[in-house]
Amino acid sequence: MKIEHLAIWVKDLEKMKKFYHDNFHTNASDLYHNPKTNFRSYFLAFDTGARIELMNKPELENNGVDCFGYAHLALSVGSKSEVDQLTEIFKKENNLLNGPRVTGDGYYEAVIKDPEGNLIELTAEK
């Protein structure tokens, strides 16, 4: 069993697609649009095969039922030095929330936020 993808409701599809591409080198699918429901999405693929689906449906912005986000997305970036390098980038952009640090369960991580405030843990291989 494996996780197929993680889906995130977003306000600005293009901005979020660019964020994940520029910082994590994802490859985006073509834009999917269902004109009947006005649903739009991109699948963003990592080299490992893991994927994120960025989803948008304008009327959800005022509907609290379907807009609950996730707790966090943990991305293993490889090594402590990679965590440190990315931490410096996000620190300059004021998107670093904490870290890097070693957690109680042994991960080396930093926590950042994406442009819409979703939390991302940048981790090193355990």
Salt bridges, closest charged atoms under 4 A:
GLU4 OE1 - HIS5 ND1 2.92
GLU4 OE1 - ARG51 NH2 2.55
GLU14 OE1 - LYS17 NZ 3.63
ASP22 OD2 - LYS18 NZ 2.39
GLU53 OE1 - HIS5 NE2 3.16
GLU109 OE2 - ARG101 NH2 3.58
GLU121 OE2 - HIS72 NE2 3.50
